[in-house]
Amino acid sequence: MKRLEGIIKSIIKFRLPIIVALAILMGIAGYQTVNKLSIDNSLTIWFLEDDPSYKAYIDFQEEFGSDEIFITMFPVENAIGETERKTLLQLHESIEGLSFVKTSFSLAKAKYPIYNNGKIVFDDLYNTQRSEKGLKNLLSKLPNITSQLLSKDFKHQFFYIQLNPTPQIEEKREIIAATIRSTIEEYYSDYFLTGPPVLNEAYSKGIYKESLLFGVLTVLVITLMLLFLLPSKRYLIIALLSVAVPVSLLFGIITSLGYALNMISMLIPTILMVYSVSDAVHIINIYHKEGLLNTTLSKVELLALAVRKSITPCFYTTLTTFVGYFALYLSPLPAFKNMGIFTCIGLVLSFLLVYVITVIGFSFMNLSFETTKPILSLKTFSQTRFINWINRITSQYKTAIIAGFTVVLLYGLYSVFLVKTDTDSLDLLAEGKAKQDLRIVEAQLDGSSRLQLDISMADGTSILNKEAMERLEVFQNKLEKNPLITAPVSVVDVKKFLEKRSPVLFQPNISEEKVRSTLASVENADNSFFKLFADDLSSAGITISLRDVKTSQLEKLLVDIENDFRSSFKIEDYNLQINGFAVVFAQLNSFILETQFKSFFAAFFVAFLCLWFFIKSLRTTILVLIPNVLPLAILAIFMSLLDIPLDVSTAMITPIMLGIAMDDTIHLVHKYRKSKRVQGTAEERMNNAMHYTGSALLSTTIALVGGFLIIASSATPSVRDFGALCAITVAIALITDIFYLPALLKKFDR
């Protein structure tokens, strides 16, 4: 105690230099944040650069072309009119002059095959010499390509802009999107723009706006709650500084190290603020209670007593919460790793600074503890009567409470297996123009994402042979029947078109050499937007379009494609490679499950060890741990009943909630254990602990629920689900701590 008093005296002695140092550090951190804060929603935050699937995706883009494609839809009077064609050609010229554009494609650039002098050549599909009737007739013979160029009613044209591969443009997406828009607006006033770059830009803007909104709302909500929860208005500034200082310093660290916010890390400020204020409320309540009980103590002695009584439970609550977030570091997803590491740094800052700030703040205060009261209060609600009622209920009906909660726990454990793992890309995007444009374009185009299927000979020889072309046609026909696939395009479309115009080309008696030489004359450069062959003719490509769908649907689609391939080709003679962002995105489910299992079990094991070390009794530790599993079990019930899947946001919920759920338990059990020094039964000790800590438990839970409800106000469905589920889990954690835990200890702890 004397050493602690000495530390407190030193803090008070140097309080002005400490205040100045913290102010300077906050100023530097604020400057760094304002000038360097950025948003990064690129692939690299979800996949490590040496991840095989990510590397394969980048290699695919280098060879077959990027699927970073803007899709523009222009409402027009006549999609095949001469005026419309001229405007498209002018737009092509302007767009392809941009350094980050690889190519562009539309009806104005599309070509169709002609067999002439033993060779296939391509002519402009949009020929001014052709009548409107003739053009419509020609377009009807190329249905898969035509559907990608204009709508069925000829009232909309589609224009594609293919960017350079992802690594070359990731850091410039926002600038690129703005440049593309301004270029388009030189020629069209009415247009709809979508595609992966547009959606990515919308994600980033949404994250930035919501980060600012969450920060402001959290401060306002916390301030309002503190007016009710704190024993005196004079504690308010201390509590708010305990929130502001660590959060601002953390953001200074994040931005100084060159890291950016993403849809996961944007939650850090809100989570850290409500955590910081929870610790501050616990310390302030203990300081105030001890001030009421020990009127003869000096300021330093009272501060030392408050620190001594709060530091053990606050240390262990920080430790269990730290474990919950650090467990995210085990995730294979970089976004979760960064979230875990930086939140842990913030927790350590909060734990250390909350004591420094409260000690300095209390040193300036001279309170009459007996006469102080909250600024705002609910006169109809008495915490003392409420806690007395809880104590009475958990004593009289402890067996019924245990039975009821245990049944819910068992059902919750069963519900864990009913929770789906799925990510809907549209749930990562808030309502707005980007989402509206996507829906409007897909209503006409029926697909805004692309996959490239690459079929090659197992022995490495040329794919251009009669058998391969026949099997490729069978394969494509099966693909066209899949409801998720729109308009597959390959050399099969060229072959079908030529068969109708020049039937002699592909007669059964035509030699293998003739087929090979004829198809080999198809130049990729003529239709570079669709990769029909590899440059060395070793493989044939099929480009398919699909809507933005869930990862579970993508997984099924990839399986269906594999099955169609096996039923169309001899798998010992042919190979299939599926490329595109959709392939990488489909793997999120397995990464999410891996995150859940690794992070949860690591957090659970370490939390168990922490509790065991804290309580020093295996029997009591197990009794205490059971109520902390119940909120997660009820979380599983809610997710299964409301059909809320584990996705990229909710994937981190269980390790985080396990750590936070233990906070109230530790504060309650700490006082319960200390009460063993007082003669009495487990029932009497628990009732005493509830009276001592009940007010702080209610206060911190209200703060946490308020913080997570702010996250639940997000316009992004996935983030909204995360916030709502966290708020529900924290509230249930309090219910289990004040009913289930006391009943278990009163019944079984001897």
N, C-alpha and C positions, 0 to 999 in steps of 0.2 A: 504493500500500500504506500509506503514511504517513497519507493522508487517511482511509482505512478504519480504521486503528488509532485515529485521533482520534475518529471517530464512535463506535467501540466504547467508548473511554474515557469519552465523554460519557454513553453509555447506562448504563455501570456506575456512573458518578458520581451519576447521578440515578435509580438503580434503585429506591430506596425510594419517591420521589414517583411514578414510573411505575407501580409495583405498586399504590400507593394509588389512583391515577387509574383504572387498569384495574379494580380491585375495585369502585370507586364506579360506573363505567360498567356493569359486569356486574350490580351490584345494581339499578340503574335499569332495565336491560334485562330482568332477571328479573321485576321488579315489573310492568313493562309487559306482558310475555308472560303472566304469571299472570292479570292482570286484563283484558286486552284480546284474548287469543288466541281466535279464533272460526273457525268452519267455514263456507265459502260454496260450495255446489254448485249455485248458481242458473244460469239460462240465460245471464246476463250474463257469466259467466266463459268461456263458449264462443262467444258471439256479441257483437260490439260493438253498442252501443245504436243506432248509425246503420246497422247492417247491414240491407240491404233485406229479407232473409228473416225476420229477427227483428222488424223493424217491421211486416211484413205479418202475422206471427203475433200480435202484440199488437193490431193493428187488428181482426183476425178475432175475437179474444176479446171486444173491446168490442162488436162487432156481433152475433155469433152465440152468445156465451156461452163462458166459460172451460172448457178441458179439464183444469183442475186439479180433478179429481173423485176423491173417496174412494168406493171400492166396498166395501160391507160385505155379507157373506153370513151369514145366520142359520140354523143348523140348527133345524128345528121339527118338531113332530108332524104338522101339517097346514098346508101353506102357504096354504090358502084357508079356514082356520078363522076363526070370529068373534073368538075370543080373540086370535089372532095379528094380526088386522086392527086391533083396538083398541090393541094395544101399538105397532104401526107408526105409527098416528095420533098417539099420545102422543110418540113419538120425533120425528116430523116437527115437532111444535109446539116441542119443546125445541131441536132443531137449527136451525130457521129463525129462532129468536130470537137466534142468534149473529150478531154484526156482520159477520163475514167470510164468511158463507154467502150465496150468491145464491139458491139454491133446493135442494130435495131431491126425490127421486122414488122411488116404490116402487109395489107393487101397490095399496096403500091410497089412493094419489093418482091412479093411472092412470084414464084416461077412454076411452070408445069413442064413435064417431060415430053419430048418429041423424038421419035425414032427416025433418023435421017442418015442415009448412006452408011448403014451398019453401025451407027453410033447414037447414043442417047445424048441429046442436047436439051437445054432448058430455054424456054422463051418466057417473056413476061406474061403472067396470068392476067394482069390488068392492062389489056391492049386497047388503045383508043380506036383502033380500026375495027374492033369487034362490036357488034350490036349488043344492046342490053340483053336481049333474049339469048343471043349466042353466049354471052358471058355467064348468064345464069345457068345455062345448060352445061357449060364447062365446069362451073363451080360445083354443080350437083354430082359430077363424076369424081370429085375429090372431097368427099364429105368430111373426113377427119381433119384435113387441113383447112377447109372452108369454115368449119365451126370455130376454128381458132382465130379467124380473120374478121368475121362479121356475124351479126345476129341473124336469126332465121327470118325476121321481118325486114331485113335490110335497113334498119333504122339506127344501127350502132356499128361503129368500126372499132377494132382492137389494135392497139399499137404497143409493141414490146421493146423494152430497152434493156439490153443485157450488159451488166457492168463487168469490169475486170474481176478476177477471183477475189474471194473474201479477204485474205490477208492484206491485199493492196488497198482496200477501200474501207476497212472496218473503222478506222479512226476518223474518217471523213464523211460518215454517212449523213450527218445533219447538213453539212455544206452541200453534199451531192444532191440530197432531196430538194433543198431550196433551189439549187441551180436547175434541176430538172423541171421543177414547177414553173420557174420564171421563163424557161425556154418554151415550154408548152403554151404558156399564156400569151406568148407573142403571136400564136396562130389560132388558139382556141380559148374562148371565154367560158365555155361550158364543158367540163370533163370530169371523169371519175378516175382516181389514181389509187392503185393498190399494189400488192406484191410484197415479198419479204423485206426489202429496204424501207418501204413506207411503214409497215407494221413495226419494224424495229425502231424506227424514228419515233413512232407514236408511243411505244413502250417507254423510251427514254424520257420523252417530254412528260408523260404521265407520272413517272417515278419522281422527277424533279419537282413537279407541282405538288404532289402528295407529300413529299418529304417536308416541304416548307409548311404545308397546311397542317400536317400531323404535329410538327414542332410547335406551332402557334396554339393549336387546340389543346395540346397536352399541357402547356404552361397555364392556359386559362382554366382548364378543368382541375388541374392540381391546385392552383391558387384557390379556386372556389371550394374545393374539398377541405383544404387546410383551414379555411375560415371556420368550418364546422368541427374539424377533428383536433385542432391544436388547443391546448388549455388556455392560451393567451395570444392576443394579436401580436405581441412582441416577439413571439417565436417564428412568425411568418417569414421574415427576411432570412433567418438562419436556414429554414427548411428550403426556401427557394434557391439560396446560394449553394446549398448542398447538392442541388440538382444541376444548376447552371454551370458551375465550375468544372466538374468532371466531364460533362458532355461536351463543353466547348474545347477542353484540352484534348479529348479523344478525337474530335473532328480535326483539330490541328495536326495531330499525329497521323491520321489517315491521309489527309491531303498532302502533308509534307512528304510522306512515303510514296506518293504518286498513285494511290489507290482511288478508285471511283465508286460512287454509289451504284447499286443495282436493285432489282426488285426485292432482293432478300435483305441486303444491308441497309436499305432505307428504313427498316423497322428498328434499327439500333437506337436512334435517339429517343423514341417513345418508350421502348423497353427499359433503357437505362435510366430515363428520367423517373419512371414510376418505381423502379427498383431503388434508386437513390432516395427518393422521398419516403419510401417505406422504412429504410434504415433510420433516416432522420426522425421520423415520427416515433419509432421505438425508443431512440435515445432521448428525445425530448420528453416523452411520457414517463420514462424511468426517472429522468432528472426532476421532473415536476413532482412525481409521487414521493421520491426521496426527500425533496424539499419540504413537502407537507409533513412527512414523518420525522424528519431530523431538523428541527428548527434551531438547534444550537451549533450546528456545523458551520465552519467557515466556507467561503466560496470555493477555495481550492479543495477542501475536504469533500464538499458536496459533489464537485465535479469528478473527483477521483472515485467516489462511491458510484456515481452514475456510469462512469466509463467502465469500472470493474464489473458492475452488474449487467451491462449491455454487451460488452465486447465478446464474451464467450458465445452467446447465442447469435450475435451478428456475424461473428467470424464463421461459425458453422453454416449459417444461412448463405453467406457469401460463398463459402466453399461448395455447398451442394448446388447452388445456382451456377457457380463457375464450372463445376463438373458437367452439368447439363449442357452448357454451351460449348465447353471444350470437347465434348463427345462429338460435336458436329465436325471437328477436325478429322475424324475418321471417315467422313464421307468422301466418295470419289469425285464429288462435284466441287470445283474450286470456289464457287459462290458460297457454298456452305462452310468450307474451310475458312474463308476470309471472315464470314459472319461469326463463326465460333471464336476465332483468334481475337478479333477486334472487340467483341463484346466482353470477352474475358479481361482484356486490358482495361476496358471501361469499368468493369466490376471492381478490379483491384484499385483503380483510381478513386472510385466512389467510396470504397470501404475506408481507404486511408484518409481521404479528404473530408469525409463527413465528420470524423472525429476532430480533425484540425479546425474545421469551420465551426462546429458546434462549441468546442472549447473556447475559441476566440469570441464567438458570438455571446456565449453565456458570461464571459468575463466582462463584457460591457454592460450587462443587465443587472439591475437590482430590483427583484420582484418581491411583492408580498404574495406568497403562494396561496394563502387562504382566501384572498379577495379576487384573484384572477378568474376569468371565465372566457369561453370562446366568443369570438365576435358574433357568430351566428350559431343558433342552436335550435333543435327541434324540441319544443317544450312537452310535446305529447309522448316523446320517446325517452325512456330512462334506461341507460345502459346497465345500471346496477340491478334493476328489476328484471331486465332481460337475462342477465347472467345468472341471477338467482333461479329464474325459471329453468334455464338450461341445466343447472346443477341438480335441480329437483327431478327433472325429466330423466337425466342420465343415471340418476341413482335409483329411482323407482322402476324404470322400465328398461334397465340395461340389457336384460336378456332379450327382450323383444327388439330393441334397437340393433343389437348384434346380429340377431337372426335376419332381420329385414335387410340390413346393409350387406350382409354376407351373401344373401340370395342375389341382390343386385350385382355384387362383385362377380359372382359365378356367371351370371348372364352376360356381364360385360366382357369377361374373358372369352366366352363363346362368341360374342359379337366381333371380337378382334379378327376372327377368320372370315367375317362377312364384309369387312371394309375393303373396298376396291382400290386398286392402284391405277390412276389414270390422270393424264394431264390434257386439258383442252386448251389449245393455243389461244382460242378466243377468250377464255377466262383470264388470260394474262393481260388482256387489253380492256381498258375502260371504254364506256360508250363515248362516241365522238365521231368526227368526220371520217377518220381512218376506218373505223369499224363499219360505219354506214356505207362508205364507198366499197368496202370489201363485199358486203352483202349484195349491193346493187350490181356489181360486176359479176359476182358468182351466179346471180339470178339469170344473167344473160350468157355468161361464158361457161358456167358449171365447173369451174376449176381454176385455181390461182396458184397452185403449187406444181412442181414438176419432179418426176423421177426419170432417170435414164437407166434402161435395161441394156446390158452389154452381153451379147451371146457370141461365144468364140468356140473354135475347135479345140478339143483337148490336146491334140498333137501339135497345135500351133500353126497348122496350115491355113490357107485362105478359106474364109467362110463362103465364098462365092461358088456354090455348086448347087445342082438341081435339088438334091435331097435336103440340104440345109434351107433353101428357099421355101420348099414345100412345108417343112416342119415349122419354119418361122411364120408362115401364113397361118398354120393351124394354131400356133401359140398366140398370135395376135387376135385371131377370131375368139379365142377363149378369154383373152384380156378384155375385149370389147363387151363381154357379157357381165363383167364384174361391175356392180352398181357404184363402186367408189371411183372407178376409172373413167376418164373422159377422153375420147378421141386419141387413141394411140397412133403415133406417126412413125413409119419406118419405110424401108425400101419396098415393103409389101404394098404400100399405097402406090408407089411408082409402078411396080409390076402389074397390079390390078388395072391401073389406068391404061398402061400400054397394051395389055391383053385385049381390052375393049377396042382400042384403036388399031392395033396391029396384031390380030390373032395369031399370025404365023410365027411371031417371035418366040412364044413359049409352048409350041406344040410338043407332044410327047417324044416325037422323033428328032427333036433338035438336039444337037450334040452338047456334051458337057462344056466343051471349050467355047462354043458359041454363047451359051448362057453366061459363062464367066466373063468373056470379053465384052458382052453387051452390058452387063451390070457394072463391070469395072469402069465403064465410061461415065458413070454417074459421079459428078464432081461434088464433093462436100462444099466447096466454095460457093456453089450456086444456091444452096440452101443452108448456110452455115448455122442458122438458128436451130435446125434439127440435124443432129449428128447421125447420118445414116450409116456410115462406115468409119472404122479406124483408118488412119492415114495409110497404113500398110495392108488394108483389106483383111486383116486377121480376125476382125469381129464386126458384127452388125449391131446397130443400136435401135432401140425403140424408145421414143420419148412419149411419156404418158402424163396427162394432166389430172389433178385431183383437187378436191376442195380442201379447205383447212379442216382437219378432223382431229379427233382425240388420239392419244398415243395407243390406246387399246385397239382402235380401229386400224391404225397404221400397222400395228403388230400383226393383226389378222390379215390385212392386205398383203403384207410381205410374205406371210405363210401361203396365202392363196396364189400369189405369183410363183412362188417356189413349186407348189403342187402342180400348177398349170404347166410349168416348164418341164417337170418330170414326166408328165403325161404326154408331152408333145415331142420331147427329144430323148434320145438314148443318153442317159446321164454319164455313161462311161466314155462317150464320144464328144460331148458338148459341155461347156461351162457357162454358168450364168453369174453375172455380177450386177448387183442392184446398187445404184449410186444416187446421191442427192441428199439434201438436208433432211428430208423426211426419214431417211434411214437412220441418221444420227439422232433425230428427235425421238424416234420410236424407242430408242434405248433408254430414255429417261426413266421408264417404269422400273427396269432392273436396277438402275442407279438409286432410285428413290427407296426401293425395298432394301437395298444394301445399306443405305443411310439409316433407315429405321432400325434394322436389326443391330448393326454395329454400334450406332450411337446410343440406342436405348439400353442395350445390355451392358455397354461400358459404363454409362451413367448410373444404371441401377446397381452394378457391382461396387463401384467406387462410393456411391451414396450409402450403400449398406455398410461398407467399411467405416465411413465417416460417422454414421449413426452409432455403430457398435463401439467405436473409440470414444464417442461423446457420452454415450449412456453407460458403457462398461458392464452391460448385462445382456447376454444373447437373447434371453427370454423376452425382456422388455423391448429390445431392438426389433425383434420379429413382430411383437404386438404393435409397436409404433409404425413399422413399415407397411403393415397391411392397409391402414387407412390412406396411405399415400399412393398405393396402387389403385384404390377405388376410383379416384377422379379420372384416371386414365382409362379405366374400364368403362366408366360412364361416358367418357369421350367417345369410345368405340361404339357404344350404343347409339349415341346421337349421330355419328357419322354413318352408321349402317342404316338407321331409320330414315335419315334425311337424304340419303344417297350422296353424301359428300365424300369424294375420293381423296386418297393421299395423292397430292400433286407436288409441284416444285415449291409451293409455299407451305402447305400443311405437312410436308415430309419431315420438317424439323420440329414438329409440335411436341412429340412425346418426350424426348430428352430434355427439352426446355421446361415443359410443364412438370416433369418429375422433380427437377431442381427447385422450381418456384414453389411447388406444392409443399415441399418439405420445410419451407421457411417458417410458416406459422407453427408447424409441429415442433420444430426445434425450440422456438421461444416458449411454447407451452410446456414442453417436457423439461426444459432447463429449469423453470421455476418449480415444476413438480418434483424434480430430483432434489433441488435445494430444500424443498419442504420436508425432506426425510429427516432433516436435522430437528424438525419439530415433531414431537410425539403425536401419532395419529395414524389412522388407517389410510389406505390408498385413496379412499373416497374423500376423506377430509383434505388430504394433500392436493388432490386434483381440484376440489372446490376452491381451495385457497389460490392455486395457480391460475384458475379461470378468472378469479376476481382481480388478480394482479396484472395479468396480461391480456384479459379479454378486450379491453378498450383498444389496445394497440393492434390486436389481431383484426378487429373490425375495421380499424382505420386503414391499415395497410392493404387489406383485401379490397376495400372500396377504392383505394388509389390504384391498385393493379387492375381491377375490373374497369375502372374509368379509362385507364390508359389503353387497354385492349379494345374497349368499345370505340375509342377514337380510331384505332386501326380498322375496326369493323365498319367504320363509315366510309371506307375506301370505295372509289368508283370501280376498282378492279375486282371482279368477282372472286378470284383466287385469294387475294389479300384480304378481302372482306370475310371470307370463310375462315381464314386463319385467325383474324382478330376476334370474331364471334366465338369460335371454338375455344380460344384461349380464355376469353372472359368467362364463358360457362365453366370451364375447367377450374379456374381460380376460385369462382364462387362455390363450386362443389367441394373444392379442397377445404374451404373454411367450414362448410357444413359437416364434412367428415371429421375435421379436427375438433369441432365443439360438441359433436354428438357421438360419432363412432369411436374415436380415440378415447375419450373419457370413459365410455361404457366398457371398452375392452380392458383398460387399465383398472377400473374399479372392480371388474369381474375376475380378472385373471392375474393381475400383478400382485405378487405377495412379497 
